Amino acid sequence: MSPEERRAFGARVAQLRKARGMRQDQLATAVNRTSSWVSQVERGIQPVVRLDVLQLLADGLGVSVQTLRPDAPSPSRSASVTSSQANDLDLVRLTLSGHPALDAVLGEHPATPEPDVTELAAAVAELWRLTHDARFAELSSAVADVLPRLESATRTATPEKQPEIQLLLSQAYQAVAAAFVRQDEADAAWVAADRAIRAAEHSGEPLQVFAGIYRLAHAFVRLRRLDQAEHAAGKGVTVLRSYISAAAPPAPEALSVLGSLHLVLALAAARAGQREQARKELADAREVAALLGEDRNDFNLEFGPTNVEIQAVSAAIDLGDAGEALDLGQRIDTGRLSPERRSRLLVDLGRAHAQRRHLGEAVDCLLRAEELAPESVRSHLAARSAIRELVLLAGRSAPPELVKLAKRANATG
């Protein structure tokens, strides 16, 4: 949607709402949103692009989708579009909803065989593989199978096996949190990260708790609760630095978590426009990475010197320093990174080129990112926003490959 289209759409929503005698808070309740969200829609600030959200809004107003937006796809077309977008995590959301093992609450847990910890560990490793590869459709199905089994196992396993199963449960929830963050569904990421922290504490592995805090802080950043992200990650840094200073030499795993927490603090500062604070956190992360001396994947954090520079690229873009982002990006060797991480770097470089109005270079980066991790690019908010900006920038002269990419990413409106 262009700004003019957003304003026209918002005026239409306000008109229909008033015609029904509804207040903004009443419409917000009907569509399970906040009054602030409805106000932003009506003022043309908040775009409504997704078909499911458009349908929800139409239902709340008691009108058809076409009445609300005449150019919207017909119901049959809407259904086909929705079914083709199998990369969301709706099934995982359902898995997270409610209590994970209600039968245990009533003491009627059915008799189950002793859980196979080796098999469960392999299943959790597969969750992380799918997350790193941004294969969210497969991840969704796998989580729906694995999480209930893990939750059941924590209630049926012998005391001797409990710590190991709790650890696997924490790792599984962290994979879910990471996937939700990458899909810009931060409210669900918050829930998953909180459960990961609780399970980690029961596992007796304290560093897993801090890794869970890292996931939680990322959810706060995506929710734009930057003060909460700073509080959570900042407290983690303070406590972890004290722990590390008492160890000689510090454990590499502890350094990985510490450096990752500095990176999420840098991200929060950059999103808040705090240039000096963002640079300080990046400098601290570089110092930790130098002590670590290599790229590692402790707790699936992928922390090391390379990841610090990738995050520096992202921070530079958030701060509007596109030239610095491109300079940093050209020096990064991504050969050992996961496809998802390489794809994310290419998306950031595409965003930087878009900021500098380098149409050809931006499109090339985004297409290469899509080749590495199609689902990540087509569903990631920042990627879709960059694609939409490029379409607007190119206008009628938009190259065919950009137009096709915009359609695949549902970034044409």
Summary of the structure (lengths in Angstrom):
residues: 413
radius of gyration: 22.6
end to end distance: 4.3
largest distance: 70.4
contacts: 1403
relative contact order: 0.06
helix: 75%
strand: 0%
